Structures are given as structure tokens and as C-alpha cells.
Amino acid sequence: MTIQERKAIPIPQVEARKPVPRQNLRVPGPTPVPPEVLEAQAAPMINHRGPEFSAIMKRVTPRLQYFFQTASPVLTYPAAGTGGQECAVVNVFSPGDHVVSIIIGNFGKRLAQIAEAYGLNVSRIEFPWGEAADPAIIETRLKELAPYKGVLITHNETSTGITNDVQALAALVRRLSPDALVVVDAVSSLSSVPLEMDPWDLDVVFTGSQKGWMIPPGIMMIAASERAWQAHKNAKLPRFYWDWTSTRKHLETSWQHPTTPPVSLFYALDVALEMMLAEGREAIFARHVKAGDYVRGRVQAMGLKLLATDLRYASNTVTAIQAPEGIETKALLKKLHDEDQIVLADGQDHMKGKMFRIGHLGYFTEADLQQALDAVERHLKELGYQA
């Protein structure tokens, strides 16, 4: 292309930028951000190699350890939850390692796919959507599949609204295979529902900022047990950006990152963690229990069917609801968005158009949930639904 031809390229004619309207955002992530956190993000940029950023990391890191309930360092990366999945896999395994993936939904399947993409030998134990992993079935299958280097588990599956009993599953793995690594995807659970990394003897746990941490997407947090750090020393999968050794070295020597961190998001995380500590860990858990009970109660009162087949495992961060017969999920979600500025999530994978999901994690009020459910009830009637 000549210089003259470059000059001939017209200025793109695009739609003028409009202010983003305030929405009642009830998807399971990204979640709403408190005003104090939004305000913090507007602070001026600082040198990510300077003392001001190091001071933020000195505050943030031990507070993350408190919520992870671990003495291990919590490493942070500019990434979303899927980055956590990949980071976990490449740091503790080698090509050809046999791992078992316990799958109860779309994100458990994604973790297995990442492991396969890196050349691991993956055995899958899958359960129907709406069911939690059954420890009895897991025990039988693990005995059949031994030996294995690790077990991959999703704690809270946002595609189905189900929470696995990770404590029981981890204890089962430890009893059957003491040296196996227990890798836990806690993207949509950690900080909102109980998860105790060290007491439950979990080896790798990761989460994402856009869920219960009340800040925008862009920070992934991950911690590893001493067992996992030993495995890391011998792991042979390729890694550079995700390398734990490099990240830990920079954290421990200078309270910084090996690459450029999202500074504004760390401003946000700093404030969000202060707010969470002020509320209290147990109070946060109790608030999410109350929210889950409220949403499920309202849904059942409407005569709607939950995807969860056993309420003992129904998630307290997201509720998955089967679409009533004759109701088009797309039409319901559109009416909620266009008429009420309420945003719910569609189903995923084979359940797209067959269910909808309501997120209730992180920053929300009971009034937010009530408004959303009142609107769902009203629009379902308009679309012809009769309980």
C-alpha cells in the first residue's frame, strides 16, 4: 500500500459514544462495583515499579491470604478466570501426566480442555448438568483410574448454579492418593462462600476479580500448597507469563510483578478488600446464604423449576432456572433488558435458550434481587406463563 493510498482511507463513521446506562446487573460475572471502588479506580497512574505500588501489594497480599485461608503466598496476574485455569495446569504438570477432571458444567469442561491442549492425559468424570459430584461415584471411578497425578475440581459451577462439596472431595482424593494434587477452580466461590485452602488440604486454588471481589475483570489470584510448589519444581509444561517462580520472586523481593500490572484494578482491589474486612468474612458468607435462599424461594413460589436437582448443592452465588415450556428465554431476557435495565444470563452450551441464570454475589442489595425477580414474574405473565 502506497502513502497516497493510505491517505485515501476515510475516517471510520461510527455511532457516537453514549453514556452507559445504570443497570441492575444480575449475571454471575462481571458483577456490580461499589461506588467507593469505582472512585478509587479514577486515581492517577503511578509507577508500577515504585514504592507506591509496592505499598498496595503489601496491603493486598496478606488480605488475600486471609480470604483464601492459606499461609501460602497469593500470586496475582492480569487475567480472567480462564487464565487461572491455564496457570494452574502449566505450573504443576508435565506432558503426558494423567489427571482426572471432575465435571459438573461448562467451566469444568473448559479446565479439562485446557489440560488436554497442553498434552495431559485427561480422564473425565462427568455428571449431568444440575447435579453435584457424587462422592460415592467419584471414589469408585478414582480407584479404577489410578494412578493419577492430579484431580481438577470446580468448586462453584456458574453454568449450572451448583456448588460441589470440595472439602469432602478433597478428603476423598487425599485418602485414595495422598500425593495427588487437588486443583480447585474457585473463580465464582472464593470470597462469597466458605473455602478453606489450608484446612481442607487443597493444593492449587484460583479465583477472579470480577466475581465476589467486587471489582472489574482483570485480576486473577492463585495460591499453591507446599506440595504443589514441590511439583512446580519438576513440572515440564511450557510457561513464561504464568511462571510461578518468577511471580513469587518479584513479590517477595520488591512487592511487584514481573510484567505490567493493571494498576487501576489494584486501586480497586485495595479498597474492596478493606470493605470486605469491615463487613467480616463470616458476615459475607451469611449474606450470600440469605441471598441464595431468597432467590430460590421466589423462583419456586412462581412455580418455576430450578436446574439444581438437590438443594443441598444449590449455589449461593448464582441460581439457574429452567425456562417454562413455551417461553422463549431470549424474549424474556430482552424484555428485562429493554424495559427494566435488568440483565440476567442465558444458559450456556446445550442449555442456551433453555434456562436463565440470576447472579447474587459480591456487591448487591436485597432490593436489587427483589426488583429483578418482580420483573421476571411480571414479564413471564406477559409472555403467557401460568404457574
C-alpha positions in Angstrom: 0.0 0.0 0.0 1.4 3.4 -1.0 1.5 6.5 1.1 -1.1 8.0 -1.3 -3.4 5.0 -0.8 -3.1 5.2 3.0 -4.2 8.8 2.9 -7.3 7.8 1.0 -8.6 5.7 3.8 -11.6 7.5 5.2 -12.2 8.3 8.8 -14.5 5.5 10.2 -18.1 6.6 10.6 -19.2 5.0 13.9 -22.0 5.5 16.2 -21.4 8.3 18.7 -20.4 7.2 22.2 -23.3 7.2 24.7 -23.2 7.0 28.5 -23.5 3.5 29.8 -26.9 3.3 31.5 -27.2 2.1 35.0 -28.3 -1.5 35.0 -29.4 -4.0 37.6 -26.6 -6.4 36.6 -27.6 -9.8 37.7 -25.3 -12.0 35.7 -22.8 -14.2 37.6 -19.9 -12.0 36.5 -18.9 -9.3 35.9 -20.7 -8.2 39.0 -21.6 -4.6 40.1 -18.9 -2.5 41.6 -19.4 -0.3 44.7 -19.2 3.5 44.3 -16.1 3.6 46.6 -14.3 1.2 44.4 -15.3 3.0 41.2 -14.0 6.2 42.6 -10.7 4.6 43.6 -10.1 3.5 40.0 -10.0 7.1 38.9 -6.8 7.9 40.8 -3.8 9.0 38.8 -1.4 6.4 37.4 1.7 5.6 39.4 5.0 3.9 38.6 4.3 0.1 38.9 8.0 -0.2 39.9 7.8 2.4 42.5 7.1 2.4 46.3 3.5 3.5 46.0 2.5 0.4 44.1 4.6 -1.8 46.4 2.7 -0.4 49.3 -0.6 -1.5 47.7 0.8 -5.0 47.2 1.9 -5.2 50.8 -1.7 -4.5 51.9 -3.4 -6.6 49.3 -1.4 -9.8 49.6 -2.0 -10.7 53.3 -5.6 -9.8 52.9 -6.0 -12.2 50.1 -4.3 -14.9 52.1 -6.9 -14.3 54.8 -9.7 -14.9 52.4 -8.0 -17.9 50.8 -7.3 -19.1 54.3 -3.8 -20.0 53.5 -0.3 -19.3 54.7 1.0 -19.7 51.1 1.7 -16.5 49.1 -1.3 -15.5 46.9 0.1 -14.6 43.4 -1.8 -12.2 41.1 -1.9 -11.9 37.4 -3.5 -9.6 34.8 -6.1 -12.2 33.6 -9.6 -13.5 33.9 -10.7 -16.9 35.4 -9.7 -18.9 32.4 -6.1 -17.6 32.9 -6.3 -19.1 36.3 -7.2 -22.5 34.8 -4.3 -22.4 32.4 -1.9 -21.0 35.1 -2.8 -23.9 37.4 -2.2 -26.6 34.8 1.1 -25.4 33.4 2.8 -24.9 36.7 2.4 -28.3 38.3 2.1 -30.9 35.5 4.3 -32.3 32.7 3.4 -33.6 29.2 1.7 -36.9 29.4 0.7 -36.7 33.1 -2.5 -38.4 33.9 -5.1 -36.2 35.6 -8.7 -36.7 36.5 -11.2 -33.9 35.8 -14.5 -33.8 37.7 -17.0 -32.0 35.5 -20.4 -30.7 36.5 -20.8 -28.0 33.9 -19.3 -25.8 31.2 -16.3 -24.5 33.2 -15.3 -27.9 34.5 -15.2 -29.0 30.8 -13.1 -25.9 29.9 -10.5 -26.9 32.6 -10.3 -30.4 31.1 -9.9 -28.9 27.6 -7.0 -26.7 28.7 -5.3 -29.7 30.3 -5.8 -31.7 27.1 -4.5 -28.8 25.0 -1.2 -29.0 27.0 -0.8 -32.7 26.3 -2.0 -34.1 29.6 -3.8 -37.5 29.7 -7.2 -36.4 31.0 -9.8 -38.8 32.4 -13.2 -37.2 32.8 -15.8 -38.0 35.4 -18.9 -36.1 34.2 -22.2 -35.5 35.9 -25.5 -34.3 34.4 -26.0 -30.5 34.5 -27.8 -29.7 37.7 -26.1 -32.3 39.8 -23.1 -32.1 42.1 -20.3 -34.6 42.0 -21.3 -37.7 43.9 -18.5 -38.7 46.3 -19.5 -42.4 46.0 -19.2 -42.4 42.3 -16.0 -40.4 42.4 -14.5 -42.9 44.8 -15.3 -45.8 42.6 -14.0 -44.1 39.5 -10.8 -42.8 41.1 -10.0 -46.4 42.2 -10.5 -47.5 38.6 -8.4 -44.7 37.1 -5.4 -44.8 39.5 -2.6 -43.8 39.3 -3.1 -40.1 38.5 -1.0 -37.0 39.2 -3.9 -34.6 40.0 -7.6 -34.1 40.3 -9.3 -31.0 38.8 -12.4 -29.8 40.6 -14.8 -26.8 40.1 -16.0 -25.5 43.4 -18.9 -23.4 42.2 -20.2 -24.0 38.6 -21.8 -20.8 37.3 -23.2 -22.6 34.2 -25.4 -24.8 36.4 -25.8 -23.0 39.7 -24.2 -25.9 41.6 -21.6 -25.9 44.4 -19.5 -29.1 44.9 -18.6 -30.2 48.3 -14.9 -29.6 47.8 -13.9 -30.4 51.3 -15.4 -33.9 51.1 -14.0 -34.5 47.6 -10.5 -33.3 48.6 -10.5 -35.6 51.6 -11.5 -38.5 49.4 -8.7 -37.8 47.0 -6.2 -37.5 49.8 -7.3 -40.8 51.3 -7.1 -42.7 48.0 -4.0 -41.0 46.6 -2.1 -38.9 49.2 0.4 -37.4 46.7 -2.2 -36.4 44.1 -2.6 -32.6 43.5 -6.1 -31.2 44.2 -6.6 -28.3 41.9 -9.7 -26.2 42.6 -11.4 -23.6 40.3 -12.8 -21.2 42.9 -13.5 -18.4 40.4 -17.1 -17.8 41.5 -17.0 -19.1 45.0 -13.9 -17.8 46.9 -14.8 -14.7 49.0 -18.5 -15.4 48.8 -18.9 -18.9 50.2 -16.7 -20.9 52.6 -13.5 -22.3 51.1 -10.5 -23.1 53.4 -7.4 -23.8 51.4 -5.1 -25.0 54.1 -7.5 -26.7 56.5 -9.1 -28.6 53.5 -5.6 -29.5 52.2 -6.1 -28.1 48.7 -3.1 -27.8 46.5 -4.0 -25.1 43.9 -6.8 -22.6 44.3 -7.6 -19.7 41.9 -10.3 -17.1 41.6 -11.1 -14.0 39.5 -11.7 -10.4 40.5 -15.0 -9.9 38.6 -17.0 -12.2 40.8 -17.3 -11.9 44.6 -14.4 -9.5 44.9 -16.5 -6.5 43.8 -14.1 -5.1 41.2 -14.0 -5.3 37.4 -12.5 -8.2 35.4 -8.7 -8.3 35.0 -7.0 -9.7 38.1 -6.6 -13.5 38.7 -5.4 -14.6 42.1 -3.9 -18.0 42.7 -2.2 -19.9 45.6 -0.3 -23.2 45.9 0.4 -25.5 48.7 3.9 -26.7 49.6 3.0 -30.0 47.8 2.2 -28.0 44.7 5.3 -25.9 44.9 7.4 -29.1 45.0 5.6 -30.4 41.9 6.2 -27.0 40.3 10.0 -27.5 40.6 9.8 -30.6 38.4 6.9 -29.6 36.1 7.9 -29.5 32.4 5.0 -27.9 30.7 6.0 -24.6 28.9 5.3 -21.4 30.7 6.6 -17.9 30.8 3.9 -15.4 31.6 2.3 -17.8 34.0 5.6 -18.9 35.7 5.0 -19.0 39.5 8.7 -18.8 40.3 9.2 -15.5 38.5 6.0 -14.1 40.0 6.8 -15.2 43.6 10.4 -13.8 43.3 9.2 -10.4 42.3 6.5 -10.4 45.0 9.0 -11.4 47.8 11.9 -9.2 46.7 10.1 -6.0 45.7 6.3 -6.4 46.2 5.9 -6.1 42.5 5.0 -8.1 39.3 7.3 -9.4 36.6 5.1 -7.8 34.0 3.0 -4.7 34.0 0.0 -5.0 36.4 -3.4 -3.4 35.9 -2.7 -0.5 38.3 -6.3 0.9 38.4 -7.6 -2.6 39.3 -5.2 -2.8 42.2 -6.5 0.6 43.4 -10.0 -1.1 43.3 -8.9 -4.3 44.9 -7.2 -2.4 47.8 -10.5 -0.6 48.6 -12.7 -3.7 48.0 -10.7 -5.7 50.5 -11.0 -3.0 53.1 -14.7 -3.1 52.6 -14.8 -6.9 52.9 -12.7 -6.9 56.0 -15.0 -4.3 57.6 -18.1 -6.5 56.8 -16.4 -9.6 58.1 -15.7 -13.0 56.4 -18.5 -14.8 58.1 -21.0 -12.0 57.6 -20.2 -12.1 53.9 -20.9 -15.8 53.8 -24.1 -15.3 55.7 -25.3 -12.6 53.3 -24.8 -14.9 50.4 -26.7 -17.7 52.1 -29.6 -15.4 52.7 -29.5 -14.2 49.1 -29.5 -17.8 47.7 -32.4 -18.8 49.9 -34.3 -15.7 48.9 -33.8 -16.1 45.2 -34.6 -19.9 45.2 -37.7 -19.2 47.4 -39.1 -16.6 45.0 -38.4 -18.8 42.0 -40.1 -21.8 43.5 -43.1 -19.6 44.6 -43.5 -18.6 40.9 -43.8 -22.3 40.1 -40.5 -22.3 38.2 -38.1 -25.3 38.2 -34.5 -24.9 39.4 -31.8 -26.7 37.5 -30.4 -27.9 40.8 -31.7 -31.4 41.5 -30.6 -31.3 45.2 -31.0 -28.0 47.0 -28.1 -29.0 49.4 -25.8 -28.2 46.5 -27.6 -25.2 45.1 -25.2 -22.3 44.7 -25.4 -19.2 46.9 -23.8 -17.1 44.2 -25.9 -17.9 41.2 -29.3 -19.5 40.6 -30.0 -21.4 37.4 -33.7 -21.6 36.4 -35.2 -23.8 33.7 -37.3 -21.9 31.2 -41.0 -22.8 31.4 -42.4 -24.7 28.5 -43.5 -22.4 25.7 -41.4 -19.5 27.0 -38.6 -18.2 24.9 -35.7 -17.3 27.1 -34.3 -14.8 24.6 -37.6 -12.9 24.7 -37.7 -12.8 28.5 -34.1 -11.6 28.7 -34.8 -8.9 26.1 -37.8 -7.6 27.8 -35.9 -7.4 31.1 -33.0 -5.6 29.4 -35.0 -3.2 27.3 -37.9 -2.3 29.6 -36.3 -2.5 33.1 -32.5 -2.3 32.5 -32.2 -5.7 34.3 -29.6 -8.0 32.9 -29.8 -11.8 33.5 -27.7 -14.5 31.9 -28.8 -17.0 29.4 -27.9 -20.7 29.6 -24.6 -22.0 28.2 -23.7 -24.8 25.8 -26.6 -27.2 25.2 -28.7 -25.3 27.7 -28.6 -22.0 25.8 -32.2 -20.8 25.4 -33.4 -23.4 27.8 -32.7 -21.7 31.1 -31.7 -18.4 32.6 -29.4 -17.5 35.5 -29.5 -14.9 38.2 -26.3 -13.8 39.8 -26.2 -12.8 43.5 -22.6 -12.5 44.5 -20.3 -9.7 45.6 -21.9 -6.2 45.7 -25.7 -6.4 45.8 -28.7 -5.5 47.9 -31.9 -7.4 48.7 -33.7 -4.6 46.8 -31.7 -5.4 43.7 -32.7 -9.1 43.9 -36.3 -8.2 44.6 -36.5 -5.8 41.7 -35.1 -8.4 39.3 -37.5 -11.2 40.5 -40.5 -8.9 40.4 -39.7 -8.1 36.8 -39.2 -11.7 35.9 -42.6 -12.6 37.4 -44.3 -9.7 35.5 -42.7 -10.5 32.1 -43.3 -14.2 32.3 -47.0 -13.5 32.7 -46.9 -11.1 29.8 -45.3 -13.9 27.7 -48.1 -16.2 28.6 -46.7 -18.2 31.5 -49.1 -19.5 34.0 -47.9 -21.2 37.2 
